[in-house]
């Protein structure tokens, strides 16, 4: 009897390990890696978002930042590895600061604006069962201001 209890406990621990507790209604997720390049070079710290082209049962957020090598392994709701199957538009943005003087600055997007909205982006991916991988190119740096001039705090020492 004791052997059976020990085996049952070991089995429960083994089965429980590695499983993510998915929220109710979340669709099956599939691994998705996107490599973002700018002028053919890895593009670090770019924000990548996927927007479903087709209607899905529930909208699950899929976003993240590229690593120094331009690679992002996408996660859904920031906690769950992978992306639900379907067709998506790929949005890529990267914010930076453009100093005006010691007291003011602008927030700027350094990626061509056509990659920054679902309506304009030419980038798409279809997530299928199994591993998904795609490289996307965002071209040369194009700065677009985001909002108006902002005042620096601390006497102009913030960056």
Z-matrix of the N, CA and C atoms (Angstrom, degrees):
N
C 1 1.455
C 2 1.524 1 110.59
N 3 1.334 2 117.47 1 -44.04
C 4 1.459 3 121.33 2 -179.63
C 5 1.523 4 110.67 3 -62.18
N 6 1.344 5 116.86 4 -38.10
C 7 1.465 6 120.77 5 177.51
C 8 1.517 7 110.66 6 -59.44
N 9 1.321 8 115.86 7 -42.52
C 10 1.462 9 120.60 8 -178.53
C 11 1.527 10 111.48 9 -64.80
N 12 1.321 11 116.06 10 -39.81
C 13 1.475 12 120.06 11 179.37
C 14 1.526 13 109.93 12 -66.28
N 15 1.322 14 117.02 13 -42.42
C 16 1.462 15 121.00 14 179.15
C 17 1.530 16 109.91 15 -63.90
N 18 1.332 17 117.42 16 -44.32
C 19 1.462 18 120.87 17 178.65
C 20 1.530 19 111.15 18 -63.88
N 21 1.324 20 116.40 19 -40.48
C 22 1.459 21 120.20 20 179.12
C 23 1.528 22 110.84 21 -63.92
N 24 1.345 23 117.17 22 -44.04
C 25 1.473 24 121.11 23 177.84
C 26 1.523 25 111.07 24 -62.50
N 27 1.320 26 117.45 25 -43.71
C 28 1.467 27 121.34 26 178.97
C 29 1.522 28 110.63 27 -62.34
N 30 1.327 29 116.71 28 -40.88
C 31 1.462 30 120.99 29 179.22
C 32 1.526 31 110.68 30 -65.25
N 33 1.314 32 118.09 31 -43.10
C 34 1.463 33 121.77 32 178.94
C 35 1.527 34 111.48 33 -63.34
N 36 1.317 35 116.59 34 -40.92
C 37 1.465 36 120.34 35 177.54
C 38 1.515 37 109.97 36 -65.03
N 39 1.333 38 117.41 37 -44.66
C 40 1.461 39 122.03 38 -179.27
C 41 1.524 40 111.07 39 -62.73
N 42 1.307 41 117.52 40 -45.82
C 43 1.461 42 121.53 41 -179.00
C 44 1.520 43 110.47 42 -66.47
N 45 1.311 44 118.40 43 -37.35
C 46 1.463 45 122.38 44 -179.35
C 47 1.508 46 113.09 45 -71.17
N 48 1.319 47 118.58 46 -28.87
C 49 1.457 48 121.51 47 -178.87
C 50 1.517 49 109.72 48 -72.67
N 51 1.320 50 116.10 49 139.35
C 52 1.452 51 120.38 50 175.66
C 53 1.520 52 113.92 51 84.86
N 54 1.302 53 118.27 52 -11.45
C 55 1.466 54 120.33 53 178.01
C 56 1.502 55 109.79 54 -92.56
N 57 1.296 56 116.88 55 132.73
C 58 1.447 57 121.08 56 175.19
C 59 1.518 58 107.28 57 -91.55
N 60 1.313 59 116.20 58 137.15
C 61 1.459 60 119.48 59 174.34
C 62 1.514 61 107.14 60 -79.43
N 63 1.327 62 116.25 61 102.64
C 64 1.453 63 122.00 62 -177.17
C 65 1.525 64 109.74 63 -82.51
N 66 1.324 65 116.85 64 144.67
C 67 1.463 66 119.66 65 175.63
C 68 1.528 67 110.86 66 -64.84
N 69 1.321 68 115.55 67 153.47
C 70 1.465 69 120.11 68 176.80
C 71 1.518 70 110.26 69 -57.36
N 72 1.297 71 116.53 70 134.83
C 73 1.453 72 121.58 71 176.28
C 74 1.518 73 115.28 72 86.96
N 75 1.345 74 117.79 73 -7.32
C 76 1.462 75 119.05 74 179.69
C 77 1.523 76 109.21 75 -69.84
N 78 1.316 77 115.39 76 134.13
C 79 1.456 78 121.53 77 179.74
C 80 1.529 79 110.16 78 -75.02
N 81 1.323 80 117.10 79 160.58
C 82 1.464 81 121.34 80 177.14
C 83 1.523 82 109.42 81 -58.31
N 84 1.334 83 116.95 82 140.36
C 85 1.465 84 122.51 83 -177.25
C 86 1.524 85 110.56 84 -106.99
N 87 1.334 86 114.93 85 146.51
C 88 1.464 87 121.79 86 -179.00
C 89 1.525 88 108.38 87 -127.24
N 90 1.346 89 118.28 88 138.59
C 91 1.464 90 120.60 89 -179.46
C 92 1.525 91 111.54 90 -56.67
N 93 1.344 92 115.94 91 136.81
C 94 1.462 93 120.57 92 -179.58
C 95 1.523 94 109.43 93 -142.26
N 96 1.311 95 115.71 94 119.89
C 97 1.457 96 121.97 95 177.55
C 98 1.525 97 108.63 96 -118.45
N 99 1.327 98 115.09 97 128.26
C 100 1.456 99 120.65 98 176.15
C 101 1.518 100 108.04 99 -118.75
N 102 1.326 101 115.98 100 135.41
C 103 1.461 102 122.21 101 176.61
C 104 1.521 103 106.27 102 -109.79
N 105 1.332 104 116.16 103 121.20
C 106 1.466 105 121.16 104 -178.75
C 107 1.525 106 108.18 105 -104.68
N 108 1.350 107 115.60 106 129.73
C 109 1.462 108 120.48 107 177.23
C 110 1.527 109 109.62 108 -123.98
N 111 1.329 110 114.28 109 150.87
C 112 1.470 111 122.08 110 173.37
C 113 1.522 112 105.51 111 -123.64
N 114 1.304 113 116.39 112 119.76
C 115 1.465 114 121.91 113 -175.92
C 116 1.528 115 111.34 114 52.14
N 117 1.342 116 115.88 115 39.14
C 118 1.460 117 121.36 116 176.77
C 119 1.511 118 115.67 117 81.03
N 120 1.336 119 118.65 118 -3.21
C 121 1.460 120 122.84 119 -179.28
C 122 1.528 121 109.94 120 -106.49
N 123 1.352 122 117.54 121 151.03
C 124 1.466 123 119.75 122 177.75
C 125 1.530 124 110.88 123 -55.14
N 126 1.310 125 116.68 124 138.53
C 127 1.464 126 122.77 125 -176.65
C 128 1.523 127 108.59 126 -113.38
N 129 1.338 128 115.60 127 102.83
C 130 1.470 129 122.27 128 -175.65
C 131 1.525 130 111.98 129 -84.44
N 132 1.326 131 114.77 130 151.46
C 133 1.466 132 124.44 131 173.37
C 134 1.528 133 113.46 132 60.08
N 135 1.301 134 117.34 133 29.60
C 136 1.466 135 121.79 134 174.19
C 137 1.531 136 107.55 135 -91.20
N 138 1.323 137 116.44 136 139.38
C 139 1.459 138 120.76 137 177.54
C 140 1.527 139 108.52 138 -86.29
N 141 1.324 140 115.45 139 127.78
C 142 1.462 141 122.17 140 179.95
C 143 1.524 142 107.71 141 -116.60
N 144 1.341 143 115.33 142 130.53
C 145 1.466 144 121.50 143 177.55
C 146 1.519 145 108.31 144 -128.83
N 147 1.323 146 115.98 145 143.71
C 148 1.455 147 120.77 146 172.98
C 149 1.525 148 108.52 147 -110.88
N 150 1.341 149 115.74 148 132.37
C 151 1.462 150 121.77 149 176.08
C 152 1.518 151 108.35 150 -118.25
N 153 1.350 152 117.43 151 126.11
C 154 1.456 153 119.42 152 -178.87
C 155 1.524 154 112.06 153 -63.98
N 156 1.333 155 115.97 154 135.24
C 157 1.459 156 121.94 155 176.12
C 158 1.528 157 108.66 156 -81.11
N 159 1.323 158 115.58 157 -39.49
C 160 1.457 159 121.92 158 -179.65
C 161 1.523 160 109.23 159 -96.69
N 162 1.303 161 116.05 160 150.24
C 163 1.456 162 120.96 161 177.66
C 164 1.529 163 109.14 162 -66.06
N 165 1.316 164 115.63 163 135.85
C 166 1.459 165 120.50 164 176.26
C 167 1.524 166 108.43 165 -120.65
N 168 1.335 167 116.13 166 164.95
C 169 1.457 168 120.07 167 -177.85
C 170 1.524 169 111.87 168 -56.94
N 171 1.316 170 116.62 169 -38.98
C 172 1.457 171 120.23 170 -177.57
C 173 1.522 172 108.18 171 -146.95
N 174 1.303 173 117.10 172 143.57
C 175 1.463 174 121.57 173 -178.82
C 176 1.524 175 109.25 174 -84.94
N 177 1.311 176 116.02 175 113.33
C 178 1.465 177 121.27 176 178.50
C 179 1.521 178 107.66 177 -108.90
N 180 1.322 179 116.99 178 127.89
C 181 1.459 180 122.91 179 -177.95
C 182 1.526 181 110.77 180 -69.72
N 183 1.328 182 116.33 181 128.60
C 184 1.465 183 121.94 182 177.53
C 185 1.517 184 107.33 183 -128.36
N 186 1.338 185 115.75 184 109.30
C 187 1.456 186 120.49 185 -175.51
C 188 1.521 187 109.85 186 -158.37
N 189 1.323 188 116.35 187 167.54
C 190 1.451 189 121.69 188 176.15
C 191 1.519 190 111.03 189 169.46
N 192 1.343 191 116.34 190 179.50
C 193 1.465 192 123.38 191 -179.51
C 194 1.517 193 110.35 192 -110.45
N 195 1.345 194 115.21 193 142.71
C 196 1.459 195 119.38 194 176.29
C 197 1.527 196 110.00 195 -72.80
N 198 1.320 197 115.16 196 150.02
C 199 1.470 198 121.98 197 175.89
C 200 1.531 199 108.70 198 -79.40
N 201 1.327 200 117.25 199 -178.71
C 202 1.469 201 121.04 200 -179.99
C 203 1.530 202 112.29 201 -61.37
N 204 1.339 203 117.13 202 -24.71
C 205 1.466 204 121.14 203 178.97
C 206 1.532 205 112.65 204 -89.16
N 207 1.346 206 116.93 205 7.90
C 208 1.461 207 121.61 206 178.86
C 209 1.518 208 114.48 207 81.23
N 210 1.326 209 117.77 208 2.82
C 211 1.463 210 122.31 209 -174.56
C 212 1.524 211 110.97 210 -96.52
N 213 1.322 212 114.82 211 141.01
C 214 1.459 213 120.97 212 171.65
C 215 1.524 214 107.84 213 -134.40
N 216 1.331 215 115.65 214 129.87
C 217 1.461 216 121.99 215 170.61
C 218 1.517 217 104.95 216 -98.03
N 219 1.331 218 116.03 217 106.78
C 220 1.462 219 120.69 218 -170.70
C 221 1.521 220 113.01 219 -68.68
N 222 1.325 221 113.01 220 146.54
C 223 1.459 222 122.32 221 178.72
C 224 1.521 223 108.11 222 -127.50
N 225 1.297 224 115.85 223 148.64
C 226 1.458 225 121.70 224 177.40
C 227 1.520 226 108.72 225 -99.91
N 228 1.315 227 116.03 226 133.99
C 229 1.473 228 122.88 227 -176.04
C 230 1.527 229 111.34 228 53.18
N 231 1.321 230 117.93 229 29.14
C 232 1.467 231 126.53 230 176.81
C 233 1.521 232 113.82 231 64.31
N 234 1.321 233 119.09 232 -10.57
C 235 1.467 234 121.26 233 -175.07
C 236 1.514 235 114.96 234 -113.09
N 237 1.324 236 117.62 235 -18.24
C 238 1.458 237 120.59 236 -169.62
C 239 1.519 238 110.39 237 -118.07
N 240 1.318 239 116.08 238 120.39
C 241 1.453 240 121.94 239 -176.57
C 242 1.522 241 110.57 240 -68.46
N 243 1.342 242 116.04 241 124.04
C 244 1.444 243 121.29 242 177.11
C 245 1.514 244 113.42 243 112.98
N 246 1.333 245 114.87 244 179.45
C 247 1.463 246 123.32 245 -174.43
C 248 1.531 247 107.96 246 -138.24
N 249 1.350 248 118.23 247 141.82
C 250 1.468 249 119.42 248 174.73
C 251 1.528 250 110.90 249 -62.82
N 252 1.321 251 117.33 250 149.61
C 253 1.466 252 122.09 251 178.40
C 254 1.526 253 110.32 252 -61.17
N 255 1.322 254 116.13 253 147.75
C 256 1.457 255 121.24 254 177.07
C 257 1.510 256 111.44 255 144.12
N 258 1.338 257 114.94 256 178.46
C 259 1.462 258 121.19 257 178.36
C 260 1.522 259 108.98 258 -95.97
N 261 1.342 260 115.46 259 138.21
C 262 1.457 261 121.97 260 -176.89
C 263 1.515 262 111.21 261 -134.35
N 264 1.313 263 115.86 262 149.96
C 265 1.462 264 123.14 263 165.97
C 266 1.522 265 105.54 264 -90.44
N 267 1.342 266 116.27 265 140.64
C 268 1.460 267 121.57 266 178.86
C 269 1.521 268 108.36 267 -103.50
N 270 1.324 269 116.31 268 124.20
C 271 1.461 270 123.46 269 178.44
C 272 1.527 271 107.02 270 -107.81
N 273 1.337 272 117.09 271 133.16
C 274 1.467 273 121.58 272 177.71
C 275 1.524 274 108.40 273 -130.64
N 276 1.333 275 116.54 274 125.14
C 277 1.461 276 122.63 275 175.89
C 278 1.526 277 108.65 276 -138.21
N 279 1.316 278 115.45 277 156.46
C 280 1.462 279 120.63 278 173.43
C 281 1.515 280 107.84 279 -148.21
N 282 1.336 281 114.91 280 116.98
C 283 1.465 282 119.60 281 -179.90
C 284 1.517 283 111.18 282 -88.88
N 285 1.324 284 114.33 283 148.15
C 286 1.457 285 122.16 284 176.76
C 287 1.518 286 107.41 285 -144.71
N 288 1.303 287 116.53 286 175.94
C 289 1.465 288 122.66 287 178.95
C 290 1.520 289 108.27 288 -112.98
N 291 1.329 290 115.65 289 134.21
C 292 1.464 291 121.30 290 175.90
C 293 1.531 292 106.65 291 -116.53
N 294 1.309 293 116.27 292 112.32
C 295 1.457 294 120.54 293 -178.98
C 296 1.521 295 110.84 294 -72.17
N 297 1.323 296 115.63 295 135.71
C 298 1.458 297 121.58 296 174.66
C 299 1.522 298 108.04 297 -95.06
N 300 1.304 299 115.99 298 -47.50
C 301 1.461 300 123.38 299 176.00
C 302 1.527 301 106.78 300 -161.85
N 303 1.334 302 117.22 301 -164.59
C 304 1.462 303 119.76 302 -177.72
C 305 1.518 304 113.71 303 -68.32
N 306 1.332 305 118.93 304 -16.19
C 307 1.459 306 121.12 305 -174.73
C 308 1.526 307 114.62 306 -111.87
N 309 1.337 308 118.31 307 -17.38
C 310 1.460 309 120.26 308 -174.92
C 311 1.527 310 111.88 309 -133.44
N 312 1.330 311 115.18 310 156.94
C 313 1.462 312 121.82 311 176.73
C 314 1.523 313 109.63 312 -151.09
N 315 1.328 314 115.66 313 164.93
C 316 1.458 315 123.03 314 172.68
C 317 1.519 316 108.45 315 -119.19
N 318 1.328 317 116.98 316 145.51
C 319 1.459 318 121.58 317 166.61
C 320 1.523 319 106.05 318 -84.88
N 321 1.336 320 116.89 319 135.37
C 322 1.459 321 121.26 320 179.37
C 323 1.524 322 110.93 321 -130.99
N 324 1.317 323 115.91 322 146.46
C 325 1.452 324 122.08 323 169.52
C 326 1.522 325 105.54 324 -93.88
N 327 1.335 326 117.67 325 131.02
C 328 1.470 327 120.70 326 -176.20
C 329 1.526 328 113.07 327 -99.99
N 330 1.334 329 117.00 328 10.10
C 331 1.465 330 121.72 329 179.44
C 332 1.525 331 107.97 330 -110.37
N 333 1.318 332 116.67 331 142.74
C 334 1.459 333 121.98 332 176.66
C 335 1.533 334 108.87 333 -45.70
N 336 1.338 335 118.05 334 127.99
C 337 1.469 336 121.20 335 -176.63
C 338 1.526 337 114.70 336 -55.85
N 339 1.334 338 118.17 337 -23.70
C 340 1.465 339 118.66 338 -179.84
C 341 1.530 340 112.09 339 -64.13
N 342 1.336 341 117.86 340 -20.21
C 343 1.466 342 120.72 341 178.83
C 344 1.526 343 111.79 342 -90.25
N 345 1.341 344 117.14 343 -2.66
C 346 1.458 345 120.40 344 -172.00
C 347 1.511 346 117.06 345 -98.48
N 348 1.343 347 118.44 346 -2.29
C 349 1.461 348 119.75 347 178.94
C 350 1.521 349 110.01 348 -135.99
N 351 1.307 350 114.97 349 152.02
C 352 1.455 351 120.41 350 179.90
C 353 1.530 352 111.29 351 -62.41
N 354 1.330 353 116.59 352 -34.73
C 355 1.459 354 120.49 353 -177.11
C 356 1.533 355 112.86 354 -70.34
N 357 1.340 356 117.67 355 -31.05
C 358 1.466 357 120.78 356 -173.71
C 359 1.526 358 115.34 357 -103.43
N 360 1.319 359 117.86 358 -26.00
C 361 1.460 360 119.09 359 -172.72
C 362 1.530 361 112.16 360 -63.32
N 363 1.329 362 116.62 361 133.27
C 364 1.464 363 119.98 362 174.99
C 365 1.540 364 111.54 363 -86.82
N 366 1.338 365 116.09 364 -5.23
C 367 1.465 366 120.91 365 -174.81
C 368 1.528 367 110.85 366 -82.81
N 369 1.318 368 116.31 367 128.55
C 370 1.455 369 122.10 368 179.33
C 371 1.519 370 109.55 369 -139.76
N 372 1.328 371 115.23 370 156.94
C 373 1.460 372 121.41 371 173.52
C 374 1.514 373 107.90 372 -146.59
N 375 1.327 374 115.63 373 144.37
C 376 1.464 375 120.18 374 172.36
C 377 1.518 376 107.51 375 -111.11
N 378 1.322 377 115.50 376 118.15
C 379 1.464 378 121.37 377 179.42
C 380 1.519 379 107.77 378 -86.38
N 381 1.319 380 114.51 379 125.65
C 382 1.463 381 121.26 380 179.13
C 383 1.517 382 109.05 381 -121.27
N 384 1.308 383 116.14 382 170.25
C 385 1.457 384 121.53 383 176.57
C 386 1.529 385 108.67 384 -59.06
N 387 1.307 386 116.92 385 137.56
C 388 1.462 387 121.55 386 -178.15
C 389 1.518 388 110.89 387 97.38
N 390 1.328 389 116.80 388 -167.19
C 391 1.465 390 121.59 389 -177.71
C 392 1.524 391 110.95 390 -77.52
N 393 1.329 392 115.19 391 139.68
C 394 1.461 393 122.29 392 178.62
C 395 1.523 394 108.29 393 -124.42
N 396 1.331 395 116.86 394 134.11
C 397 1.459 396 121.12 395 -178.50
C 398 1.521 397 108.95 396 -146.68
N 399 1.337 398 115.76 397 135.62
C 400 1.459 399 119.54 398 179.89
C 401 1.526 400 109.41 399 -151.13
N 402 1.333 401 115.84 400 143.17
C 403 1.459 402 121.66 401 173.38
C 404 1.515 403 107.93 402 -104.35
N 405 1.349 404 116.05 403 135.30
C 406 1.468 405 120.81 404 177.40
C 407 1.523 406 108.88 405 -126.12
N 408 1.320 407 116.04 406 142.77
C 409 1.469 408 123.32 407 -179.11
C 410 1.521 409 108.30 408 -111.46
N 411 1.351 410 116.79 409 130.82
C 412 1.468 411 120.40 410 -178.65
C 413 1.518 412 112.87 411 -109.14
N 414 1.332 413 118.27 412 5.01
C 415 1.463 414 121.15 413 174.01
C 416 1.515 415 113.62 414 72.82
N 417 1.331 416 116.76 415 -167.78
C 418 1.469 417 121.43 416 -175.37
C 419 1.533 418 112.04 417 -71.56
N 420 1.323 419 114.84 418 163.71
C 421 1.458 420 121.00 419 178.67
C 422 1.527 421 110.42 420 -64.98
N 423 1.310 422 115.58 421 129.75
C 424 1.461 423 123.08 422 173.26
C 425 1.519 424 106.13 423 -132.97
N 426 1.321 425 116.96 424 117.47
C 427 1.466 426 120.53 425 -177.54
C 428 1.526 427 110.84 426 -91.50
N 429 1.341 428 114.44 427 130.25
C 430 1.462 429 122.02 428 176.49
C 431 1.522 430 107.67 429 -128.67
N 432 1.323 431 116.88 430 125.64
C 433 1.467 432 119.86 431 -179.74
C 434 1.514 433 111.17 432 -68.22
N 435 1.332 434 114.10 433 141.02
C 436 1.457 435 122.11 434 177.03
C 437 1.522 436 106.84 435 -110.96
N 438 1.299 437 117.56 436 103.56
C 439 1.459 438 120.79 437 -179.98
C 440 1.514 439 112.22 438 78.41
N 441 1.330 440 114.55 439 -169.30
C 442 1.458 441 121.02 440 -175.59
C 443 1.513 442 113.63 441 -92.98
N 444 1.326 443 114.62 442 -174.83
C 445 1.453 444 122.75 443 -179.28
C 446 1.535 445 109.06 444 -66.42
N 447 1.328 446 116.44 445 137.53
C 448 1.465 447 122.05 446 -179.54
C 449 1.513 448 109.85 447 -116.83
N 450 1.322 449 116.10 448 143.92
C 451 1.462 450 121.74 449 178.46
C 452 1.526 451 109.47 450 -86.91
N 453 1.323 452 115.17 451 134.68
C 454 1.460 453 120.33 452 175.56
C 455 1.519 454 108.54 453 -77.60
N 456 1.316 455 115.83 454 148.22
C 457 1.456 456 119.50 455 174.76
C 458 1.525 457 108.74 456 -94.21
N 459 1.302 458 118.37 457 178.40
C 460 1.472 459 124.18 458 176.91
C 461 1.533 460 112.31 459 57.20
N 462 1.323 461 117.09 460 40.16
C 463 1.460 462 120.19 461 175.36
C 464 1.506 463 114.32 462 65.20
N 465 1.332 464 117.62 463 28.64
C 466 1.468 465 119.84 464 176.31
C 467 1.497 466 114.31 465 86.59
N 468 1.348 467 118.81 466 15.49
C 469 1.468 468 119.89 467 -178.77
C 470 1.513 469 112.61 468 -93.83
N 471 1.340 470 118.76 469 -11.28
C 472 1.465 471 120.42 470 178.08
C 473 1.517 472 110.47 471 -71.12
N 474 1.298 473 116.20 472 152.35
C 475 1.457 474 120.07 473 175.03
C 476 1.488 475 110.35 474 -115.36
